[in-house]
Every structure is written in structure tokens, then in C-alpha cells.
Amino acid sequence: MISAARITGTGSYLPEKILTNKEMEQFLDTSDDWIYSRSGIRQRHIAAEGEFTCDLAEVAAREAIKSAGRRETDIDLIVVATTTADQVFPSTACLLQNRLGIHGCPAFDVQAVCAGFLYAMDVAYRYISTGASRCALVVGAETFSRILNWEDRSTCVLFGDGAGAVLVEAADTPGILSSHIHADGTYKDLLCVPVGVSTAYQQLLNGEAYTEMQGKEVFRWAVSALGDAVVEVLESNGIHQSEIDWLVPHQANIRIIKAIAKRLELSMDRVVVTIDQHGNTSAASVPLAFDVAVRDGRIKTGDKVIFEAFGGGFTWGSMLVQI
């Protein structure tokens, strides 16, 4: 049985602690003007000591379930996108499943860094389309601050922690109109954490697993890949960019966001921007921004929305959704 899939609920969570650019001036050779002019970021949220990815995911998930008018027991699939799992195993999705009191349904993590939420959404979309699921919980959650070198101003100023979640359900009319995800491992060294359990276990134990980025190359590649991803989703659905109501982009850099909006010929008034307040929250970025715009009333029923994201790997993708 082939079913359509619709987003029926949204939720998000940001840790209480806020770290502003001004505060970063106290321990980094940087300034508020330098950070903001290059990224569009004013502040980011940082998980407290003892606050972990699953904690953030749980709050966001419960909000999404509540907003959809569902109960935890209605969920038959859990997909969590994260790069910063609580444990090597079990998956954060299994930990979340336990927190929510759900038993038996598939629960697993997806790791595609900043494009992770789109990858997870693609999985849920295809599960529902084939009839394998009827009510999927999709979460993007990160404590990215834990894999940053706080002495490296080229990376630590960019990222923050947070979680966003959606409920995706089988429906009579399509809500998710198309999904397009890609990867190219040729560029694996341009944005990465170059150590892992298999290759450098001792470095992990010593807390030396840090994000590394070749910023200029990543910027150039992201603008090109995301622009192409947006064109792909428009051509796949046979629609013109003028028919798009909202763009919900990955919140990595305001200059990238503006470049994509320009290519779409979309006014920035129709682009959801949260990077100034959230920074780059990796897999949580798109669902966080989406939840903000749904809850403040900007995104309404019937609107056509494009999600797009780009992450280390490289991974990237786009999705067209009708609310």
C-alpha cells in the first residue's frame, strides 16, 4: 500500500545557556563584529554539563508529539539525525525510544552531519510511502559544542547546540512532495572530525576529537551544491520558484543563505533565518528553524516550503513540503 506523507507536528529545544559573541571576546582573539560580518551569528546555545543529546531530543520530540495531537504509543518509527550521539551504542534513537516509553518499533540514528535531518526525513518519507510506517518521529539533535576546539576561532564561533523534531504521518493527500539527497566522499577532508573509535580511540578518550574545516572551500562548494539542490527540487515537481512560499535553509552562514535566496529569486522576507540566535546546530538546524516559523505563524497550512542542507561528507539535499 502506497501512502502519502505529511508533517503533522513540530517541536524544538534550545539549552538554557547562551554564549554571545561578546562573551567569546573574553577568551578568543575575535570580536562580535568579526564573527557577525562573516557568519551572521550573534549568539549560540550551549548544553550544560550533564545535559546530553538525548535530553535535548526528548524535549523537542514531546513538543512535536503534543502539537500533532498524538500519543507516544502512536509512533511506529523513530529516526534521529545526530553527529554527537550520547553513546557509541545503543543509538540515540533507542535511548529516546526508552525515554518515551515506546516498545518494539524500529529506532535508529542517521549520521549525515548538517544534512542529517534531510536524510532522516527521506527515510521516514520512504517508510511511509511504502506502508511500512504510519506515524514517524524524526529528530535532529546535537551537542556540537562537545566536538569543538574552543581555541580555534575559525570553527568554535560557528556552532551551537539544540534539537528539532517533526511527526510525519501517512495521509490521503501528499505533504512531502519530493525528497532529494546526495553525497560525495571525495571531499571528506574539507569538513570533518578526523578521528573515531576505530582509528584513534585514545584521542577520543583524551577529548581530542575536534571539528576541522577548510572554510573557503566549504563555502564555495556549499553555495554551488545547495543552489543545484534547490533547482533539482523545483524541476522534479515542475514548478517555478515564484510558487515557493518559504525557504527553510540550513543555518550555516548568512552569506550562503542569501546566495541561495538570490538564485531562487526569493525575497529574504520569505527565508527563515535563525542563525543570528542559534548559530549552526548541524542536524538540528532545519527542524529548529522550521518549528520557530510554524509557531510564530509565518508558515501556514497550504504553504509550499523548501528545506535544504549541506554537511560534511560532503552530504547535501533538498525537500519540497506542502504544509
C-alpha positions in Angstrom: 0.0 0.0 0.0 1.4 3.3 -1.1 0.6 6.3 1.2 1.3 10.0 1.1 3.2 11.5 3.9 2.6 14.8 5.8 4.2 16.7 8.6 1.6 16.9 11.4 3.6 18.3 14.3 6.8 20.2 15.2 8.9 20.8 18.3 12.2 22.2 19.3 14.5 22.8 22.3 17.5 25.0 23.0 19.7 24.7 26.1 19.3 27.5 28.6 22.9 28.7 28.5 23.5 31.4 25.8 27.0 32.2 24.7 27.2 35.6 22.9 29.9 36.9 20.6 30.8 39.5 23.2 31.4 36.8 25.8 33.7 34.9 23.3 35.8 38.1 23.1 37.0 37.3 26.6 38.8 34.0 25.7 39.3 34.3 21.9 41.2 36.6 19.6 38.0 37.7 18.0 35.2 40.2 18.1 31.4 40.5 17.8 31.8 42.4 14.5 34.3 39.9 13.1 32.0 36.9 13.8 28.8 38.6 12.7 30.2 40.0 9.5 31.5 36.6 8.4 28.7 34.4 9.5 25.6 36.3 10.6 25.8 34.8 14.1 25.3 36.9 17.3 24.9 34.1 19.8 24.5 30.3 20.3 23.1 28.0 22.9 25.4 25.6 24.8 24.4 22.4 26.6 25.0 22.4 30.3 27.4 20.0 31.9 25.4 16.8 32.3 23.0 17.8 29.5 23.3 15.4 26.5 21.9 15.0 23.0 19.1 12.6 24.1 18.0 15.2 26.7 17.6 17.8 24.0 15.9 15.3 21.6 13.4 14.3 24.2 12.0 17.8 24.9 11.8 18.5 21.1 10.1 15.1 20.5 7.5 15.6 23.2 6.6 19.0 21.8 6.2 17.6 18.3 4.0 14.8 19.6 1.8 17.2 21.5 1.5 19.6 18.6 0.3 16.8 16.4 -2.3 15.7 18.9 -0.8 12.3 19.2 0.4 10.0 21.9 3.8 8.3 22.2 2.2 5.0 21.6 1.0 6.1 18.1 4.6 6.2 16.9 5.9 3.3 14.9 9.2 4.6 13.7 11.9 6.8 15.3 14.8 8.2 13.3 17.3 10.5 15.0 19.8 12.5 13.0 22.9 13.3 15.0 26.7 13.5 14.9 27.0 13.7 18.6 25.4 10.6 20.0 25.2 10.0 23.7 26.9 6.6 23.4 28.7 4.6 20.8 25.7 2.3 21.2 22.8 1.9 21.7 21.7 4.6 19.3 20.3 7.9 20.5 17.1 6.8 18.9 16.9 3.7 21.1 17.7 5.9 24.2 14.9 8.3 23.1 12.5 5.4 22.5 13.1 4.2 26.0 12.5 7.8 27.4 9.2 8.0 25.6 8.0 4.6 26.8 7.7 3.2 23.2 8.4 -0.5 22.6 9.0 -2.6 19.5 9.1 -0.2 16.6 12.3 0.5 14.6 14.5 3.1 16.1 17.9 4.1 14.7 20.3 7.0 14.1 21.3 8.6 10.8 24.7 10.3 10.5 25.0 12.9 7.7 26.1 15.8 9.9 24.4 19.1 8.9 22.3 17.3 6.2 21.3 14.6 8.7 17.7 15.9 9.2 17.0 15.7 5.5 18.4 12.2 5.4 16.3 11.2 8.3 13.2 12.8 6.7 13.9 10.9 3.5 14.0 7.7 5.4 10.7 8.4 7.1 9.1 9.6 3.8 10.0 6.3 2.1 8.9 4.1 5.1 5.5 5.8 5.0 5.3 5.8 1.2 5.7 2.0 1.2 3.3 1.4 4.0 6.0 0.3 6.4 5.2 3.1 8.8 2.2 5.3 9.5 3.5 7.7 12.2 7.2 8.5 12.3 9.1 10.7 14.8 12.1 12.4 13.1 14.5 14.3 15.3 17.7 16.3 14.6 19.6 16.8 17.8 23.2 17.9 18.5 25.5 18.8 21.3 28.1 20.0 18.8 29.9 22.1 21.4 31.4 18.8 22.6 33.4 18.4 19.4 34.8 21.9 19.1 38.3 23.2 19.8 37.5 26.3 21.9 40.8 27.8 21.0 40.1 27.6 17.2 38.2 30.8 16.3 37.6 29.6 12.7 35.3 26.8 14.0 34.1 27.3 17.6 32.3 30.6 16.9 30.1 29.0 14.3 28.3 26.1 16.1 25.7 25.7 18.9 23.6 23.0 20.5 19.9 22.3 20.0 17.2 19.9 18.8 14.2 20.0 16.5 11.6 17.3 15.8 8.7 16.6 13.5 6.0 14.0 13.3 5.4 12.6 9.8 2.2 10.7 9.2 0.5 8.7 6.5 -2.2 10.9 4.8 -4.6 10.9 1.9 -3.0 13.9 0.3 0.7 14.5 -0.2 2.5 16.8 2.1 6.1 15.7 1.3 6.1 16.3 -2.4 9.7 15.1 -3.2 13.0 14.4 -1.5 16.5 14.5 -2.9 19.7 13.6 -1.0 23.3 13.3 -2.2 26.8 12.7 -1.0 30.3 12.9 -2.4 33.1 11.4 -0.2 35.8 12.9 -2.5 35.6 16.0 -0.2 35.8 14.1 3.1 38.8 16.1 4.4 37.3 19.6 3.9 34.9 19.4 6.8 35.4 16.6 9.3 36.3 15.3 12.7 39.4 13.2 11.6 39.3 10.7 14.5 37.0 7.9 15.6 36.6 4.8 17.6 38.3 2.6 15.1 41.1 4.9 14.0 42.0 6.9 17.1 40.4 5.5 20.3 43.0 7.1 22.6 42.3 10.6 21.2 38.7 10.2 21.9 39.4 9.2 25.5 41.6 12.3 25.8 38.8 14.5 24.5 40.7 15.4 21.3 38.0 14.8 18.7 37.6 18.3 17.2 35.9 19.7 14.1 38.2 20.8 11.3 37.1 22.9 8.4 38.6 24.4 5.3 36.2 27.3 5.3 36.7 28.9 1.9 36.5 25.6 0.0 33.4 24.5 2.0 31.7 27.8 1.4 32.3 27.7 -2.3 31.1 24.1 -2.6 28.0 24.6 -0.4 26.8 27.6 -2.4 27.0 25.5 -5.6 25.6 22.3 -4.2 22.7 23.9 -2.4 21.8 26.0 -5.4 21.7 22.9 -7.6 19.7 21.1 -4.9 17.0 23.8 -5.0 16.8 23.7 -8.8 16.5 19.9 -8.6 13.5 20.0 -6.3 11.8 22.7 -8.5 12.4 20.8 -11.7 11.4 17.5 -10.2 8.0 19.0 -9.3 7.6 21.1 -12.4 7.1 24.3 -10.5 8.6 27.8 -10.7 10.4 29.4 -7.9 7.6 32.0 -7.7 5.3 29.3 -6.4 7.5 28.7 -3.3 6.2 30.4 -0.1 9.2 29.7 2.2 12.8 28.6 2.1 13.9 26.9 5.4 17.7 26.6 4.8 20.4 25.0 6.9 21.7 27.8 9.2 25.4 27.6 8.5 26.3 31.1 7.2 24.1 34.1 6.3 26.1 34.7 3.1 25.3 31.1 1.9 21.6 31.6 2.8 21.5 34.9 0.8 23.2 33.4 -2.2 20.6 30.6 -2.4 17.7 33.1 -1.9 19.1 35.2 -4.8 19.4 32.1 -7.1 15.7 31.3 -6.2 14.8 35.0 -6.8 13.2 34.7 -3.4 13.0 37.8 -1.1 14.7 37.3 2.2 11.3 38.1 3.7 10.4 34.6 2.6 13.5 32.9 4.1 13.5 31.6 7.7 16.7 32.9 9.3 17.6 31.9 12.9 21.4 31.7 12.6 21.8 35.0 14.4 20.3 33.4 17.6 21.1 29.7 17.2 24.4 29.5 15.2 24.9 26.3 13.3 23.2 23.5 15.2 24.1 20.9 12.5 21.3 18.3 12.1 19.1 20.3 14.4 19.4 23.4 12.2 16.5 22.9 9.8 13.9 21.5 12.2 14.7 24.2 14.7 14.2 27.0 12.2 11.0 25.3 10.8 9.5 25.0 14.3 10.2 28.6 15.0 8.4 29.7 11.8 5.5 27.4 12.3 4.9 28.5 15.9 5.2 32.3 15.2 2.6 31.9 12.4 4.8 32.7 9.4 4.4 29.3 7.9 0.8 28.4 7.4 -1.3 25.5 6.2 -1.1 25.3 2.4 2.3 26.9 2.1 4.9 25.3 -0.1 8.3 25.1 1.7 11.7 24.0 0.6 14.1 22.5 3.1 17.8 22.4 2.1 21.0 21.5 3.9 24.7 20.8 3.4 27.2 19.0 5.6 30.5 17.2 6.0 31.0 14.2 3.8 30.0 16.1 1.7 26.3 15.4 2.2 23.5 17.6 0.9 19.9 17.6 -0.1 16.5 19.3 -0.6 12.9 18.5 0.1 9.7 20.1 -1.0 6.9 20.1 1.5 3.3 21.4 1.4 2.1 22.2 4.9 
